[in-house]
Amino acid sequence: MRRPPNPQLIGFLEAYDRPIADLALALREIILEEVPEATEAIYQVYTVAIWFGFSEKMKDMFCYITTNARHINLGFPRGTTIPDPNHVLQGEGKSMRHIKFTSQGDLERSFVRRYLRASIEQLSEVTSTGGTGKSVVKSVPRKESVRRSVKRSRATGQT
């Protein structure tokens, strides 16, 4: 059964151009097709971030979506330990890695679900408990500060 997006998430995504918001929602659908019972934690800071896991604890999260002015990222908290045969994982951090998406066609690449499953397998001890299937909004800053942040990154070309 399809889980509709939280109304606050829809509101947060209004700060972005429609193609970016639609891309984030389409990626969300793919993640929830793989793990329908996943807990979804929605953060609104300088970006919209949607974390997915098997509880509301960060240690039980297996992936996240972040929005940018011109693309979205599918990130993995333990991405450095995920096999990367397609050489698509980006990032320089100690443990996190991400895949960048700029179009709906990017989401249709066959390896996307394989990377999701690999990240889920890293949490095998908690996957048996399943998630709550809930969407939880974790933070809500002022809408205007988010719009300014999106406009600033568009103007400077930063992503």
C-alpha positions in Angstrom: 0.0 0.0 0.0 1.4 3.4 -1.0 2.2 5.8 1.8 1.2 9.4 0.9 3.8 12.1 1.7 3.4 14.0 5.0 1.6 17.3 4.2 4.5 19.2 5.9 7.0 17.5 3.6 5.0 18.8 0.6 5.0 22.2 2.1 8.8 22.1 2.6 9.4 21.1 -1.0 7.4 24.1 -2.3 10.7 26.1 -1.8 12.2 24.2 -4.7 11.4 24.2 -8.4 8.8 21.6 -9.3 11.1 19.2 -11.1 13.4 18.9 -8.0 10.4 18.4 -5.6 9.0 15.8 -7.9 12.3 14.0 -8.1 12.6 13.9 -4.3 9.1 12.5 -4.1 9.8 9.9 -6.8 12.9 8.7 -5.0 10.9 8.6 -1.7 8.5 6.2 -3.5 11.3 3.9 -4.6 12.7 3.7 -1.1 9.3 2.9 0.4 8.6 0.3 -2.3 11.8 -1.5 -1.0 11.0 -1.0 2.7 7.3 -0.1 3.1 7.5 -0.2 6.9 10.5 2.2 7.0 10.3 5.0 9.5 10.6 8.4 7.8 12.2 11.3 9.6 11.8 14.7 7.8 14.1 17.5 8.6 13.8 21.1 7.4 17.0 23.0 7.8 18.9 24.8 5.1 17.7 21.9 2.9 15.0 19.3 3.1 16.4 16.0 4.3 14.3 12.8 4.5 15.9 10.0 6.5 14.7 6.4 6.4 15.4 3.7 8.9 14.0 1.1 11.2 13.4 3.4 14.2 13.6 7.1 14.8 17.2 6.7 16.0 19.9 7.9 13.6 22.0 4.7 14.2 19.1 2.7 12.6 18.8 4.9 9.5 19.9 3.2 6.2 19.6 6.1 3.7 18.5 9.7 3.2 17.4 12.1 0.5 18.6 15.7 0.4 17.4 18.5 -1.9 19.5 21.0 -3.6 18.6 23.8 -6.1 19.5 21.7 -9.2 19.6 18.1 -8.0 18.8 15.7 -5.1 21.1 13.2 -3.4 20.4 9.7 -2.2 22.8 9.3 0.7 24.0 6.4 2.8 25.2 6.9 6.3 27.7 4.0 6.1 28.4 4.5 2.4 32.1 3.9 2.6 31.4 0.2 3.3 28.9 -0.3 0.5 30.3 -2.1 -2.6 30.4 0.4 -5.5 30.8 -1.6 -8.7 29.1 1.1 -10.7 31.4 3.8 -9.3 28.5 6.2 -8.6 29.1 6.9 -4.9 30.3 10.4 -4.3 31.7 12.1 -1.2 34.9 12.6 0.7 33.6 12.2 4.3 34.7 9.6 6.8 31.7 7.3 6.3 28.9 8.9 4.3 28.5 8.7 0.5 25.8 9.7 -1.9 24.5 9.4 -5.5 23.4 12.5 -7.3 20.2 12.6 -9.4 19.2 15.4 -11.8 16.3 13.8 -13.7 13.6 11.2 -13.4 15.6 9.0 -15.9 18.5 8.9 -13.3 16.1 7.1 -10.9 15.4 4.4 -13.4 18.9 3.1 -13.5 18.9 -0.5 -12.3 21.6 -0.2 -9.7 19.7 2.3 -7.6 17.7 -0.4 -5.8 20.9 -2.5 -5.4 22.6 0.2 -3.5 19.5 0.7 -1.3 19.4 -3.1 -0.5 23.2 -3.1 0.3 22.7 -0.3 2.7 19.7 -2.0 4.3 21.8 -5.2 4.7 24.3 -3.3 6.8 21.6 -3.1 9.5 20.6 -6.7 9.5 20.3 -6.9 13.2 17.6 -4.2 13.3 15.8 -5.0 10.0 14.1 -7.9 11.6 12.2 -5.6 13.9 11.0 -3.6 10.9 10.2 0.1 11.1 7.2 1.9 12.5 5.9 2.9 9.0 5.5 6.5 10.4 6.5 9.8 9.1 7.9 12.2 11.7 8.7 15.8 11.2 11.8 16.5 13.2 12.4 20.2 12.6 10.6 23.2 11.2 12.5 26.4 10.7 11.0 29.6 9.3 9.9 29.1 5.7 11.4 32.3 4.5 15.0 31.3 5.6 14.7 28.2 3.5 13.6 30.1 0.5 16.5 32.5 0.9 18.9 29.6 1.1 17.6 28.0 -2.1 17.7 31.4 -3.9 21.2 32.0 -2.7 22.5 28.6 -3.9 20.8 29.1 -7.3 22.5 32.6 -7.6 25.9 31.3 -6.7 25.6 28.0 -8.5 26.4 26.1 -5.3 24.7 22.8 -4.9 
